[in-house]
Amino acid sequence: MGPVDAGNVFYGILCGVVFAGCVFALARFGPRLAREPHAAAWGAFAGIAIGYLFSLTNESVLRSTAIGLAVAVATGLTAFYRYYTHED
């Protein structure tokens, strides 16, 4: 970890751009999917994002995986419920 340098700043900007691109793509193309894959995509995205952020705290890989998986399941179920109850 150490001091902030140009590499750290570039990495942070790159991660932000990738995150924004994924959110944009999921928001743009997600509604074209059926409700199950759409909810699973949001769950996977949220789980991966939270697992990655938690891994930056230097905790164990298993704990990062467990927290990411828990968030993915909760987000996927919540999204599925929302898409199921708000169908056209």
Secondary structure as a PSIPRED ss2 file (coil, helix, strand):
# PSIPRED VFORMAT (PSIPRED V4.0)

   1 M C   1.000  0.000  0.000
   2 G C   1.000  0.000  0.000
   3 P C   1.000  0.000  0.000
   4 V C   1.000  0.000  0.000
   5 D C   1.000  0.000  0.000
   6 A H   0.000  1.000  0.000
   7 G H   0.000  1.000  0.000
   8 N H   0.000  1.000  0.000
   9 V H   0.000  1.000  0.000
  10 F H   0.000  1.000  0.000
  11 Y H   0.000  1.000  0.000
  12 G H   0.000  1.000  0.000
  13 I H   0.000  1.000  0.000
  14 L H   0.000  1.000  0.000
  15 C H   0.000  1.000  0.000
  16 G H   0.000  1.000  0.000
  17 V H   0.000  1.000  0.000
  18 V H   0.000  1.000  0.000
  19 F H   0.000  1.000  0.000
  20 A H   0.000  1.000  0.000
  21 G H   0.000  1.000  0.000
  22 C H   0.000  1.000  0.000
  23 V H   0.000  1.000  0.000
  24 F H   0.000  1.000  0.000
  25 A H   0.000  1.000  0.000
  26 L H   0.000  1.000  0.000
  27 A H   0.000  1.000  0.000
  28 R H   0.000  1.000  0.000
  29 F H   0.000  1.000  0.000
  30 G H   0.000  1.000  0.000
  31 P H   0.000  1.000  0.000
  32 R H   0.000  1.000  0.000
  33 L C   1.000  0.000  0.000
  34 A C   1.000  0.000  0.000
  35 R H   0.000  1.000  0.000
  36 E H   0.000  1.000  0.000
  37 P H   0.000  1.000  0.000
  38 H H   0.000  1.000  0.000
  39 A H   0.000  1.000  0.000
  40 A H   0.000  1.000  0.000
  41 A H   0.000  1.000  0.000
  42 W H   0.000  1.000  0.000
  43 G H   0.000  1.000  0.000
  44 A H   0.000  1.000  0.000
  45 F H   0.000  1.000  0.000
  46 A H   0.000  1.000  0.000
  47 G H   0.000  1.000  0.000
  48 I H   0.000  1.000  0.000
  49 A H   0.000  1.000  0.000
  50 I H   0.000  1.000  0.000
  51 G H   0.000  1.000  0.000
  52 Y H   0.000  1.000  0.000
  53 L H   0.000  1.000  0.000
  54 F H   0.000  1.000  0.000
  55 S H   0.000  1.000  0.000
  56 L C   1.000  0.000  0.000
  57 T C   1.000  0.000  0.000
  58 N C   1.000  0.000  0.000
  59 E C   1.000  0.000  0.000
  60 S C   1.000  0.000  0.000
  61 V H   0.000  1.000  0.000
  62 L H   0.000  1.000  0.000
  63 R H   0.000  1.000  0.000
  64 S H   0.000  1.000  0.000
  65 T H   0.000  1.000  0.000
  66 A H   0.000  1.000  0.000
  67 I H   0.000  1.000  0.000
  68 G H   0.000  1.000  0.000
  69 L H   0.000  1.000  0.000
  70 A H   0.000  1.000  0.000
  71 V H   0.000  1.000  0.000
  72 A H   0.000  1.000  0.000
  73 V H   0.000  1.000  0.000
  74 A H   0.000  1.000  0.000
  75 T H   0.000  1.000  0.000
  76 G H   0.000  1.000  0.000
  77 L H   0.000  1.000  0.000
  78 T H   0.000  1.000  0.000
  79 A H   0.000  1.000  0.000
  80 F H   0.000  1.000  0.000
  81 Y H   0.000  1.000  0.000
  82 R H   0.000  1.000  0.000
  83 Y H   0.000  1.000  0.000
  84 Y H   0.000  1.000  0.000
  85 T H   0.000  1.000  0.000
  86 H C   1.000  0.000  0.000
  87 E C   1.000  0.000  0.000
  88 D C   1.000  0.000  0.000
